[in-house]
Amino acid sequence: MKLIPPVREEYEITLAPLVGLPLERELPLAQRLWQQGWLRKTLILILLAVLWELVARYQANDLMLPSFLQTARAFAEDMASGVLIERVGISLSILFKGYLIGIALAFGLTTLAVSTQLGRDLLSTLTSMLNPLPPIALLPLALLWFGLGQASLVFVLVHSVLWPLALNTYAGFLGVSETQRMAGRNYGLRGLRFVLLILVPAALPSILAGLKIGWAFAWRTLIAAELVFGASSGKGGLGWYIFQNRNELYTDKVFAGLVAVILIGLVVENLVFSTVERLTVKRWGMQRG
């Protein structure tokens, strides 16, 4: 005798809608504010400024360490007069020239390195020889070769950008998975198109890291070079501004120049590079936010 299991009648239960209950637990205001990265960084800067002011007042020697308020006053005065803006403009114009030339040369070297064995040997040999060489050590030769002009500064800037960017880019290219490489070859991509359409997007986190390192190296190299170059030629950018005020014992203006260097670094890091990362590698899931 075959047993037939009973058939259970189907039914639906209608649930009453939840009215007046929040779907998500709202965080306290203080916790929501603390999650804002810009607010945390601003608080850090304020704490550093307060610490600076306290130490300067405790030391009570304006020549050795002017207070934060004195430095802010000198900074505002030279910004209003246009002196500091002019010096910053000169420095940034030279920096962008050297930075862009360094990027172009680094891309050319790494493209050659991933394409041929000779290119790999060339990149490995040049980076081993020249990467440990401090860019500022080349300034005397640059002045001898190119004379007292912007070309000397551009030369040392290219050296400071080229090698770290080339190493990071090449390391990123080597880290591209074989699956992505085979996909590009299956689409018939070769040479420069293969590099631009497959390797560069896949290695973008490493390339951006190299760009940031190259920017930092170039910025500090430029300020250091202008301290020497400006003293030789009687003109220059932000580094010369610092050097000139140090000679005249305007310590508050020396610190104002240093603050300008720091502010430009913060703006480039938190606006330019952070925006590029947010629009590319973070959006694509290649980097944690």
ZAMARGU-4260 file (C-alpha; in steps of 0.2 Angstrom, whole numbers, plus 5000, padded with zeros to 4 digits):
<rodrens>
0) 5000/5000/5000 | 5007/5017/4994 | 5007/5030/5007 | 5003/5048/5001 | 5009/5062/5012
5) 4996/5075/5016 | 4997/5091/5006 | 4998/5106/5017 | 4988/5121/5012 | 4997/5136/5007
10) 4994/5152/5015 | 5001/5170/5017 | 5003/5180/5032 | 5002/5199/5030 | 5013/5209/5041
15) 5009/5226/5047 | 5020/5239/5041 | 5033/5247/5054 | 5027/5264/5057 | 5037/5277/5067
20) 5052/5266/5069 | 5069/5271/5062 | 5076/5259/5049 | 5094/5263/5055 | 5101/5268/5071
25) 5107/5286/5070 | 5124/5288/5077 | 5127/5302/5090 | 5132/5319/5083 | 5150/5318/5090
30) 5153/5301/5082 | 5147/5307/5065 | 5158/5322/5066 | 5173/5311/5071 | 5170/5301/5055
35) 5175/5316/5044 | 5193/5315/5039 | 5195/5333/5036 | 5189/5337/5053 | 5201/5325/5062
40) 5215/5333/5051 | 5210/5350/5055 | 5210/5346/5074 | 5228/5339/5073 | 5233/5356/5064
45) 5225/5366/5078 | 5233/5356/5091 | 5250/5358/5083 | 5248/5377/5081 | 5243/5378/5100
50) 5258/5368/5105 | 5269/5379/5094 | 5262/5395/5102 | 5265/5388/5120 | 5283/5382/5116
55) 5287/5399/5108 | 5280/5409/5123 | 5289/5398/5135 | 5306/5401/5126 | 5302/5419/5124
60) 5315/5422/5110 | 5307/5428/5094 | 5324/5427/5085 | 5325/5408/5088 | 5307/5403/5088
65) 5293/5416/5083 | 5276/5412/5090 | 5262/5405/5079 | 5253/5421/5079 | 5269/5431/5074
70) 5272/5419/5059 | 5253/5420/5054 | 5254/5439/5054 | 5270/5439/5043 | 5262/5426/5032
75) 5247/5437/5030 | 5257/5453/5027 | 5268/5445/5013 | 5252/5437/5005 | 5243/5454/5005
80) 5258/5463/4998 | 5260/5449/4984 | 5278/5445/4988 | 5275/5427/4994 | 5263/5424/4980
85) 5276/5429/4967 | 5289/5418/4975 | 5277/5403/4976 | 5272/5406/4958 | 5290/5405/4952
90) 5293/5389/4962 | 5278/5380/4956 | 5281/5385/4938 | 5299/5377/4939 | 5292/5362/4948
95) 5279/5358/4936 | 5291/5358/4921 | 5303/5346/4930 | 5289/5335/4936 | 5281/5333/4919
100) 5297/5330/4910 | 5302/5317/4924 | 5285/5308/4922 | 5287/5307/4903 | 5304/5300/4904
105) 5299/5288/4918 | 5285/5282/4907 | 5296/5280/4892 | 5309/5270/4902 | 5296/5258/4910
110) 5287/5255/4893 | 5304/5250/4885 | 5307/5239/4901 | 5291/5229/4899 | 5293/5227/4880
115) 5312/5222/4878 | 5325/5213/4888 | 5337/5227/4884 | 5325/5240/4891 | 5324/5230/4907
120) 5343/5229/4908 | 5344/5248/4905 | 5331/5252/4918 | 5339/5241/4931 | 5356/5248/4928
125) 5352/5266/4928 | 5341/5265/4944 | 5355/5256/4953 | 5367/5269/4948 | 5357/5285/4949
130) 5343/5282/4961 | 5354/5283/4977 | 5362/5299/4971 | 5355/5314/4980 | 5348/5326/4967
135) 5355/5341/4977 | 5372/5334/4974 | 5370/5337/4955 | 5367/5355/4957 | 5385/5361/4955
140) 5386/5351/4939 | 5369/5358/4933 | 5375/5375/4936 | 5391/5372/4927 | 5382/5363/4912
145) 5366/5374/4911 | 5372/5391/4919 | 5362/5402/4931 | 5344/5399/4925 | 5329/5388/4927
150) 5337/5374/4917 | 5348/5370/4931 | 5334/5368/4943 | 5323/5358/4931 | 5338/5346/4928
155) 5339/5341/4947 | 5320/5340/4948 | 5319/5328/4933 | 5332/5317/4943 | 5322/5318/4959
160) 5306/5312/4950 | 5312/5300/4937 | 5319/5286/4947 | 5306/5283/4961 | 5292/5285/4948
165) 5300/5273/4936 | 5303/5260/4950 | 5286/5261/4956 | 5278/5260/4939 | 5289/5245/4934
170) 5284/5236/4950 | 5266/5239/4946 | 5268/5233/4929 | 5276/5217/4935 | 5262/5214/4947
175) 5248/5214/4934 | 5241/5197/4933 | 5244/5185/4919 | 5225/5184/4916 | 5224/5202/4912
180) 5239/5201/4901 | 5232/5186/4891 | 5215/5196/4889 | 5224/5210/4882 | 5234/5199/4870
185) 5218/5190/4865 | 5210/5207/4860 | 5226/5210/4849 | 5234/5223/4859 | 5253/5225/4857
190) 5266/5238/4861 | 5260/5255/4867 | 5242/5251/4866 | 5245/5235/4877 | 5254/5246/4890
195) 5241/5260/4890 | 5225/5250/4890 | 5230/5235/4901 | 5246/5238/4911 | 5243/5256/4916
200) 5225/5254/4923 | 5230/5238/4932 | 5245/5246/4939 | 5237/5262/4944 | 5239/5261/4963
205) 5258/5259/4961 | 5259/5273/4948 | 5250/5285/4960 | 5261/5280/4974 | 5276/5284/4963
210) 5268/5300/4958 | 5266/5305/4976 | 5284/5300/4981 | 5291/5309/4965 | 5281/5325/4970
215) 5288/5325/4988 | 5305/5322/4982 | 5304/5336/4969 | 5296/5349/4981 | 5309/5347/4994
220) 5323/5346/4981 | 5317/5362/4973 | 5317/5372/4990 | 5334/5365/4994 | 5341/5370/4977
225) 5334/5387/4977 | 5343/5391/4994 | 5359/5388/4984 | 5353/5394/4967 | 5344/5409/4973
230) 5360/5415/4983 | 5370/5413/4967 | 5359/5423/4956 | 5350/5435/4967 | 5333/5429/4963
235) 5322/5414/4965 | 5306/5407/4972 | 5301/5401/4989 | 5318/5394/4994 | 5326/5411/4990
240) 5313/5419/5000 | 5317/5409/5015 | 5336/5411/5012 | 5335/5430/5010 | 5324/5433/5026
245) 5336/5422/5036 | 5350/5433/5031 | 5341/5448/5037 | 5336/5439/5053 | 5317/5440/5049
250) 5314/5424/5058 | 5295/5426/5057 | 5296/5427/5038 | 5307/5412/5037 | 5294/5402/5046
255) 5281/5410/5035 | 5290/5403/5020 | 5291/5386/5028 | 5272/5386/5032 | 5269/5390/5014
260) 5279/5375/5009 | 5269/5364/5021 | 5252/5371/5015 | 5256/5368/4997 | 5261/5350/5001
265) 5245/5348/5011 | 5234/5355/4997 | 5242/5344/4984 | 5241/5328/4994 | 5223/5331/5001
270) 5215/5339/4986 | 5224/5333/4970 | 5231/5316/4974 | 5216/5311/4985 | 5204/5316/4972
275) 5212/5306/4959 | 5213/5291/4970 | 5194/5293/4975 | 5189/5294/4956 | 5200/5280/4951
280) 5207/5266/4962 | 5195/5268/4976 | 5180/5268/4965 | 5186/5253/4955 | 5189/5243/4971
285) 5208/5243/4969 | 5212/5251/4985 | 5203/5252/5002 | 5195/5269/5006
</rodrens>
